[in-house]
Amino acid sequence: MNGHIVWLRPERSYGFVRPVDGGGDMVFDVDRTTRARLGAIAPGMAVHFMVRHDGTGPVAVILGAGHLDDDTL
């Protein structure tokens, strides 16, 4: 899925991403692996990601920089 980072709180280790095709914002963890894949993380940044559903709702996982044409990882 493609989206954009809309809010970021790196000191608290989380942020929100909004899917390009609509729907609600999803939380993501700003961990070491995410930082390694994305580099400098900033609001407005284009990303691709997978969605995992947990007890609180959808969560964006495995974020990567940029949008993918075929929208798959």
N, CA, C and O atoms as a GROMACS GRO file, in nm:
protein
  292
    1MET      N    1   0.085  -0.116   0.000
    1MET     CA    2   0.000   0.000   0.000
    1MET      C    3   0.090   0.123   0.000
    1MET      O    4   0.195   0.124   0.065
    2ASN      N    5   0.050   0.226  -0.072
    2ASN     CA    6   0.126   0.351  -0.076
    2ASN      C    7   0.059   0.456   0.012
    2ASN      O    8  -0.062   0.455   0.030
    3GLY      N    9   0.140   0.545   0.067
    3GLY     CA   10   0.087   0.651   0.151
    3GLY      C   11   0.190   0.758   0.177
    3GLY      O   12   0.297   0.761   0.118
    4HIS      N   13   0.154   0.847   0.268
    4HIS     CA   14   0.242   0.957   0.308
    4HIS      C   15   0.243   0.967   0.460
    4HIS      O   16   0.140   0.947   0.525
    5ILE      N   17   0.358   0.999   0.515
    5ILE     CA   18   0.366   1.024   0.659
    5ILE      C   19   0.298   1.158   0.685
    5ILE      O   20   0.333   1.259   0.625
    6VAL      N   21   0.201   1.156   0.777
    6VAL     CA   22   0.126   1.279   0.805
    6VAL      C   23   0.159   1.338   0.942
    6VAL      O   24   0.131   1.455   0.967
    7TRP      N   25   0.217   1.259   1.029
    7TRP     CA   26   0.249   1.307   1.164
    7TRP      C   27   0.360   1.220   1.219
    7TRP      O   28   0.363   1.100   1.195
    8LEU      N   29   0.450   1.280   1.293
    8LEU     CA   30   0.566   1.206   1.342
    8LEU      C   31   0.604   1.255   1.480
    8LEU      O   32   0.611   1.376   1.505
    9ARG      N   33   0.630   1.162   1.571
    9ARG     CA   34   0.678   1.193   1.705
    9ARG      C   35   0.796   1.100   1.733
    9ARG      O   36   0.781   1.002   1.807
   10PRO      N   37   0.913   1.128   1.674
   10PRO     CA   38   1.026   1.036   1.687
   10PRO      C   39   1.072   1.015   1.831
   10PRO      O   40   1.118   0.906   1.866
   11GLU      N   41   1.061   1.117   1.915
   11GLU     CA   42   1.104   1.099   2.054
   11GLU      C   43   1.014   1.003   2.130
   11GLU      O   44   1.054   0.949   2.234
   12ARG      N   45   0.894   0.980   2.080
   12ARG     CA   46   0.802   0.882   2.140
   12ARG      C   47   0.796   0.753   2.058
   12ARG      O   48   0.724   0.660   2.094
   13SER      N   49   0.871   0.748   1.948
   13SER     CA   50   0.887   0.630   1.862
   13SER      C   51   0.761   0.588   1.788
   13SER      O   52   0.735   0.468   1.773
   14TYR      N   53   0.682   0.684   1.742
   14TYR     CA   54   0.569   0.649   1.657
   14TYR      C   55   0.529   0.766   1.567
   14TYR      O   56   0.571   0.880   1.587
   15GLY      N   57   0.448   0.734   1.469
   15GLY     CA   58   0.397   0.833   1.377
   15GLY      C   59   0.271   0.779   1.311
   15GLY      O   60   0.225   0.670   1.344
   16PHE      N   61   0.216   0.857   1.218
   16PHE     CA   62   0.097   0.814   1.145
   16PHE      C   63   0.120   0.829   0.996
   16PHE      O   64   0.184   0.924   0.950
   17VAL      N   65   0.066   0.734   0.921
   17VAL     CA   66   0.074   0.735   0.776
   17VAL      C   67  -0.068   0.732   0.721
   17VAL      O   68  -0.155   0.663   0.776
   18ARG      N   69  -0.092   0.806   0.612
   18ARG     CA   70  -0.223   0.810   0.548
   18ARG      C   71  -0.214   0.741   0.412
   18ARG      O   72  -0.133   0.781   0.328
   19PRO      N   73  -0.296   0.638   0.389
   19PRO     CA   74  -0.294   0.569   0.260
   19PRO      C   75  -0.334   0.664   0.146
   19PRO      O   76  -0.421   0.749   0.163
   20VAL      N   77  -0.272   0.648   0.031
   20VAL     CA   78  -0.302   0.729  -0.086
   20VAL      C   79  -0.444   0.705  -0.135
   20VAL      O   80  -0.512   0.798  -0.178
   21ASP      N   81  -0.490   0.581  -0.127
   21ASP     CA   82  -0.622   0.548  -0.180
   21ASP      C   83  -0.736   0.575  -0.081
   21ASP      O   84  -0.848   0.529  -0.102
   22GLY      N   85  -0.708   0.649   0.025
   22GLY     CA   86  -0.812   0.685   0.121
   22GLY      C   87  -0.811   0.595   0.242
   22GLY      O   88  -0.728   0.505   0.255
   23GLY      N   89  -0.903   0.621   0.330
   23GLY     CA   90  -0.908   0.546   0.455
   23GLY      C   91  -0.844   0.626   0.566
   23GLY      O   92  -0.788   0.733   0.543
   24GLY      N   93  -0.852   0.572   0.684
   24GLY     CA   94  -0.800   0.642   0.800
   24GLY      C   95  -0.649   0.632   0.813
   24GLY      O   96  -0.586   0.545   0.754
   25ASP      N   97  -0.594   0.722   0.892
   25ASP     CA   98  -0.452   0.720   0.922
   25ASP      C   99  -0.419   0.597   1.005
   25ASP      O  100  -0.501   0.551   1.084
   26MET      N  101  -0.299   0.545   0.987
   26MET     CA  102  -0.254   0.427   1.061
   26MET      C  103  -0.126   0.459   1.136
   26MET      O  104  -0.038   0.528   1.083
   27VAL      N  105  -0.117   0.411   1.256
   27VAL     CA  106   0.002   0.430   1.337
   27VAL      C  107   0.115   0.340   1.286
   27VAL      O  108   0.089   0.232   1.232
   28PHE      N  109   0.239   0.383   1.304
   28PHE     CA  110   0.355   0.299   1.277
   28PHE      C  111   0.460   0.326   1.383
   28PHE      O  112   0.467   0.435   1.439
   29ASP      N  113   0.542   0.225   1.409
   29ASP     CA  114   0.652   0.237   1.506
   29ASP      C  115   0.775   0.294   1.437
   29ASP      O  116   0.810   0.252   1.327
   30VAL      N  117   0.839   0.387   1.502
   30VAL     CA  118   0.966   0.441   1.454
   30VAL      C  119   1.077   0.368   1.530
   30VAL      O  120   1.129   0.417   1.630
   31ASP      N  121   1.110   0.249   1.479
   31ASP     CA  122   1.214   0.169   1.544
   31ASP      C  123   1.342   0.174   1.460
   31ASP      O  124   1.346   0.239   1.356
   32ARG      N  125   1.443   0.104   1.505
   32ARG     CA  126   1.572   0.103   1.435
   32ARG      C  127   1.560   0.052   1.292
   32ARG      O  128   1.623   0.105   1.201
   33THR      N  129   1.479  -0.052   1.272
   33THR     CA  130   1.462  -0.110   1.139
   33THR      C  131   1.393  -0.011   1.046
   33THR      O  132   1.433   0.005   0.930
   34THR      N  133   1.289   0.055   1.095
   34THR     CA  134   1.219   0.154   1.013
   34THR      C  135   1.312   0.269   0.976
   34THR      O  136   1.313   0.314   0.862
   35ARG      N  137   1.390   0.317   1.073
   35ARG     CA  138   1.485   0.425   1.044
   35ARG      C  139   1.588   0.382   0.940
   35ARG      O  140   1.626   0.462   0.854
   36ALA      N  141   1.633   0.257   0.945
   36ALA     CA  142   1.731   0.208   0.848
   36ALA      C  143   1.670   0.203   0.708
   36ALA      O  144   1.738   0.237   0.611
   37ARG      N  145   1.544   0.161   0.697
   37ARG     CA  146   1.480   0.152   0.565
   37ARG      C  147   1.444   0.288   0.508
   37ARG      O  148   1.453   0.309   0.387
   38LEU      N  149   1.403   0.383   0.594
   38LEU     CA  150   1.354   0.512   0.546
   38LEU      C  151   1.460   0.622   0.544
   38LEU      O  152   1.448   0.717   0.467
   39GLY      N  153   1.562   0.610   0.626
   39GLY     CA  154   1.659   0.719   0.637
   39GLY      C  155   1.598   0.833   0.717
   39GLY      O  156   1.542   0.811   0.825
   40ALA      N  157   1.607   0.954   0.664
   40ALA     CA  158   1.550   1.071   0.732
   40ALA      C  159   1.398   1.068   0.716
   40ALA      O  160   1.347   1.079   0.604
   41ILE      N  161   1.326   1.052   0.826
   41ILE     CA  162   1.181   1.043   0.824
   41ILE      C  163   1.123   1.181   0.850
   41ILE      O  164   1.164   1.249   0.944
   42ALA      N  165   1.026   1.222   0.766
   42ALA     CA  166   0.965   1.354   0.783
   42ALA      C  167   0.820   1.352   0.734
   42ALA      O  168   0.787   1.275   0.644
   43PRO      N  169   0.735   1.434   0.794
   43PRO     CA  170   0.598   1.445   0.744
   43PRO      C  171   0.597   1.483   0.596
   43PRO      O  172   0.680   1.562   0.550
   44GLY      N  173   0.504   1.425   0.522
   44GLY     CA  174   0.495   1.446   0.378
   44GLY      C  175   0.571   1.344   0.296
   44GLY      O  176   0.552   1.334   0.175
   45MET      N  177   0.657   1.267   0.361
   45MET     CA  178   0.738   1.167   0.292
   45MET      C  179   0.651   1.057   0.231
   45MET      O  180   0.561   1.005   0.297
   46ALA      N  181   0.677   1.022   0.105
   46ALA     CA  182   0.608   0.912   0.038
   46ALA      C  183   0.665   0.780   0.087
   46ALA      O  184   0.787   0.763   0.094
   47VAL      N  185   0.577   0.687   0.121
   47VAL     CA  186   0.618   0.556   0.171
   47VAL      C  187   0.528   0.447   0.113
   47VAL      O  188   0.418   0.475   0.065
   48HIS      N  189   0.576   0.324   0.119
   48HIS     CA  190   0.493   0.207   0.093
   48HIS      C  191   0.501   0.121   0.217
   48HIS      O  192   0.600   0.124   0.290
   49PHE      N  193   0.396   0.043   0.242
   49PHE     CA  194   0.390  -0.033   0.366
   49PHE      C  195   0.289  -0.146   0.354
   49PHE      O  196   0.210  -0.152   0.260
   50MET      N  197   0.293  -0.234   0.452
   50MET     CA  198   0.194  -0.340   0.464
   50MET      C  199   0.106  -0.305   0.584
   50MET      O  200   0.145  -0.225   0.670
   51VAL      N  201  -0.012  -0.364   0.590
   51VAL     CA  202  -0.105  -0.338   0.699
   51VAL      C  203  -0.123  -0.464   0.782
   51VAL      O  204  -0.148  -0.573   0.730
   52ARG      N  205  -0.108  -0.448   0.913
   52ARG     CA  206  -0.134  -0.556   1.007
   52ARG      C  207  -0.251  -0.511   1.094
   52ARG      O  208  -0.258  -0.395   1.135
   53HIS      N  209  -0.342  -0.602   1.123
   53HIS     CA  210  -0.456  -0.569   1.209
   53HIS      C  211  -0.430  -0.628   1.346
   53HIS      O  212  -0.405  -0.748   1.361
   54ASP      N  213  -0.436  -0.541   1.448
   54ASP     CA  214  -0.421  -0.591   1.584
   54ASP      C  215  -0.546  -0.553   1.663
   54ASP      O  216  -0.645  -0.511   1.603
   55GLY      N  217  -0.544  -0.567   1.792
   55GLY     CA  218  -0.662  -0.543   1.875
   55GLY      C  219  -0.711  -0.399   1.874
   55GLY      O  220  -0.826  -0.374   1.911
   56THR      N  221  -0.627  -0.305   1.833
   56THR     CA  222  -0.667  -0.164   1.832
   56THR      C  223  -0.702  -0.113   1.693
   56THR      O  224  -0.749   0.000   1.680
   57GLY      N  225  -0.681  -0.193   1.590
   57GLY     CA  226  -0.710  -0.151   1.453
   57GLY      C  227  -0.591  -0.174   1.362
   57GLY      O  228  -0.496  -0.243   1.399
   58PRO      N  229  -0.596  -0.117   1.241
   58PRO     CA  230  -0.487  -0.138   1.145
   58PRO      C  231  -0.360  -0.063   1.187
   58PRO      O  232  -0.365   0.048   1.240
   59VAL      N  233  -0.246  -0.129   1.161
   59VAL     CA  234  -0.114  -0.073   1.192
   59VAL      C  235  -0.029  -0.085   1.067
   59VAL      O  236  -0.026  -0.190   1.004
   60ALA      N  237   0.041   0.023   1.031
   60ALA     CA  238   0.132   0.020   0.916
   60ALA      C  239   0.263  -0.046   0.960
   60ALA      O  240   0.322  -0.007   1.061
   61VAL      N  241   0.308  -0.146   0.884
   61VAL     CA  242   0.432  -0.217   0.916
   61VAL      C  243   0.518  -0.228   0.790
   61VAL      O  244   0.470  -0.212   0.678
   62ILE      N  245   0.646  -0.256   0.810
   62ILE     CA  246   0.743  -0.275   0.703
   62ILE      C  247   0.741  -0.156   0.606
   62ILE      O  248   0.724  -0.174   0.486
   63LEU      N  249   0.757  -0.037   0.660
   63LEU     CA  250   0.759   0.083   0.577
   63LEU      C  251   0.885   0.090   0.493
   63LEU      O  252   0.993   0.054   0.540
   64GLY      N  253   0.871   0.136   0.371
   64GLY     CA  254   0.983   0.159   0.282
   64GLY      C  255   0.966   0.296   0.215
   64GLY      O  256   0.854   0.345   0.203
   65ALA      N  257   1.074   0.356   0.174
   65ALA     CA  258   1.070   0.489   0.111
   65ALA      C  259   1.012   0.482  -0.030
   65ALA      O  260   1.041   0.389  -0.105
   66GLY      N  261   0.930   0.580  -0.065
   66GLY     CA  262   0.875   0.593  -0.199
   66GLY      C  263   0.750   0.510  -0.220
   66GLY      O  264   0.715   0.424  -0.139
   67HIS      N  265   0.685   0.538  -0.330
   67HIS     CA  266   0.567   0.463  -0.370
   67HIS      C  267   0.607   0.352  -0.466
   67HIS      O  268   0.703   0.366  -0.542
   68LEU      N  269   0.532   0.242  -0.464
   68LEU     CA  270   0.555   0.133  -0.558
   68LEU      C  271   0.447   0.136  -0.665
   68LEU      O  272   0.330   0.157  -0.635
   69ASP      N  273   0.488   0.115  -0.790
   69ASP     CA  274   0.393   0.115  -0.901
   69ASP      C  275   0.288   0.007  -0.889
   69ASP      O  276   0.170   0.032  -0.914
   70ASP      N  277   0.329  -0.114  -0.852
   70ASP     CA  278   0.234  -0.225  -0.844
   70ASP      C  279   0.176  -0.241  -0.705
   70ASP      O  280   0.098  -0.332  -0.680
   71ASP      N  281   0.214  -0.152  -0.613
   71ASP     CA  282   0.158  -0.147  -0.477
   71ASP      C  283   0.175  -0.278  -0.399
   71ASP      O  284   0.089  -0.314  -0.319
   72THR      N  285   0.285  -0.348  -0.423
   72THR     CA  286   0.314  -0.468  -0.346
   72THR      C  287   0.455  -0.456  -0.290
   72THR      O  288   0.536  -0.378  -0.338
   73LEU      N  289   0.483  -0.535  -0.187
   73LEU     CA  290   0.620  -0.533  -0.131
   73LEU      C  291   0.700  -0.643  -0.193
   73LEU      O  292   0.818  -0.659  -0.160
   0.00000   0.00000   0.00000
